Amino acid sequence: SEANAIRENSNIQIKESPAPDPNRWRYAFYVSLLFVAVLLYLKRVPILNWIKKILAGLRRIF
């Protein structure tokens, strides 16, 4: 019976999944922040014109 117990124990395999990266949300945030910065740089002229239009409208109100 000892031989059977040893044989049964050797066949048991425990599969453990690796722990997820604790910084994955931080990485996703930094990548999205970089994407927004690049988008703002590439589209800076239309965005600046839009901001000027809003500020000119506010100046007329006040």
Secondary structure, DSSP 8 states (H G I E B T S, - for coil): -HHHHHHHHHH----------TTHHHHHHHHHHHHHHHHHHHTHHHHHHHHHHHHHHHHHH-
